[in-house]
Amino acid sequence: MQSRNPVFADLADLMTDAFGAARAAGDEARSVFRAQAERIALDMDLASRDEVDALRALVEKQGAQIESLTAKLAALEAAKAPAKRKPAAATRKSAAKKASG
């Protein structure tokens, strides 16, 4: 039969409590550090992750619209390309012949 030594039992309870307190202190330090970091980020007026993602989606959408409009403009310019005109000097000569003849 084993008997429980009260000194070792008290020491084990003390160590368990010490580890619990250390863990709680670590959690508290972590939360204080996180709060400080968030406060500094707010003071610096940094964008949040959601704001950056929304802006990225907007830029991608507008980039696609720009590509689409550029392609449409190129197609319109190709369709509207003027037929080759006669040189201006040739037009003046034919007008002069008609006037003299």
For each residue, the residues with C-beta under 8 A, 3 or more apart:
1:
2:
3:
4: 8 9
5: 8 9
6: 9 10
7: 10 11
8: 4 5 11 12
9: 4 5 6 12 13
10: 6 7 13 14
11: 7 8 14 15
12: 8 9 15 16
13: 9 10 16 17
14: 10 11 17 18
15: 11 12 18 19
16: 12 13 19 20
17: 13 14 20 21
18: 14 15 21 22
19: 15 16 22 23
20: 16 17 23 24
21: 17 18 24 25
22: 18 19 25 26
23: 19 20 26 27
24: 20 21 27 28
25: 21 22 28 29
26: 22 23 29 30
27: 23 24 30 31
28: 24 25 31 32
29: 25 26 32 33
30: 26 27 33 34
31: 27 28 34 35
32: 28 29 35 36
33: 29 30 36 37
34: 30 31 37 38
35: 31 32 38 39
36: 32 33 39 40
37: 33 34 40 41
38: 34 35 41 42
39: 35 36 42 43
40: 36 37 43 44
41: 37 38 44 46
42: 38 39 45 46
43: 39 40
44: 40 41
45: 42
46: 41 42
47: 51 52 55
48: 51 52
49: 52 53
50: 53 54
51: 47 48 54 55
52: 47 48 49 55 56
53: 49 50 56 57
54: 50 51 57 58
55: 47 51 52 58 59
56: 52 53 59 60
57: 53 54 60 61
58: 54 55 61 62
59: 55 56 62 63
60: 56 57 63 64
61: 57 58 64 65
62: 58 59 65 66
63: 59 60 66 67
64: 60 61 67 68
65: 61 62 68 69
66: 62 63 69 70
67: 63 64 70 71
68: 64 65 71 72
69: 65 66 72 73
70: 66 67 73 74
71: 67 68 74 75
72: 68 69 75 76
73: 69 70 76 77
74: 70 71 77 78
75: 71 72 78 79
76: 72 73 79 80
77: 73 74 80 81
78: 74 75 81
79: 75 76
80: 76 77
81: 77 78
82: 85
83:
84:
85: 82
86: 90 91
87: 90 91
88: 91 92
89: 92 93
90: 86 87 93 94
91: 86 87 88 94 95
92: 88 89 95 96
93: 89 90 96 97
94: 90 91 97 98
95: 91 92 98 99
96: 92 93 99 100
97: 93 94 100 101
98: 94 95 101
99: 95 96
100: 96 97
101: 97 98
